[in-house]
């Protein structure tokens, strides 16, 4: 008989990122055995509207291919640190953490008897098994004083939405024209209006995408409570009346439980917005970091937590559009 138990030297209701914790793995054996591997691992587990997904954060092998004597307990101390992953419960998925002690025996090959015609013609079948014993403890992790490490590389934007007040005005102005040209066929005036509106929207979106494809934003830490978002490589900046900048934390899940996958998004946090005039090809804007504890950026399986920088641009002739760019800060 083999018994394994994992214990922590100090049990807490909440464990903190970046803090080292210690524990021990106790093993009791009735007789001496050959151990293939014995150790521990810290695992983050994803559950919710997604398939269960596990990721090992920390793993250490304490015994490797060694014979352990029987009739006496064996104790193996260890120490671990979790730097990045917190326990999280969102609207559509949650993250759980556990520390697991495990003992793996050497692989064992078993010959399986053939049945039917295979007893005469087929070779013998073999099956490889590796007995494994384990014990685990659930952990709840939080940041003691939330601090965020921001990515510093330049990041590109993508067009998020486009709004023009003058497009509906043009369509409204074409109503009497279409009515007059259609004569007795009054419904015919809808055709040129929808076609023209569709073409104007397509041209506007293509033009915005081409104009802003070189735009970049870069993040830098100012202090513990604020950071700077700097717009770079802004072409034709004289056409811009003003920009409004903020960021959001968004939860995204791909649900594959139905016949076709669906993407679900929820906003967890929205910062205050800052509006400024742009006077050159670059502009730095100071934004506050979240006061309350918010999740860091996560990409794991079919679940993501994005931090999205958003910039609403207003041009002098009335066109408005919003750019967004994802970034993934980490907890410190």
Secondary structure, 3 states (H helix, E strand, C coil): CEEEEEEECCCCCCEECCCCEEEEEEEEECCCEEEEEEEEEEEEEEEECCCCEEEEEEEEEEEEEEEECCCCCEEEEEEECCCCCCCEECCCEEEEEEEEEEEEECCEEEEECCCHHHHCCCCCEEEEECCEEEEEEEECEECCCCCEECCCCCEECEEEEEEEHHHHHHHHHHHHHHHHHHCCCHHHHHHHHHHHHHHHHHHHHHHHHHHHCCCEEEEEECCCCEEEEEEECCCCHHHEEEEEEEEEEEEEEEECCCCCCEEEEEEEEECCCEEECCCCCCEEEEEECCCCCCCCCEEECCEEEEEEEEEEEEECCCEEEEEEEEECCEEC
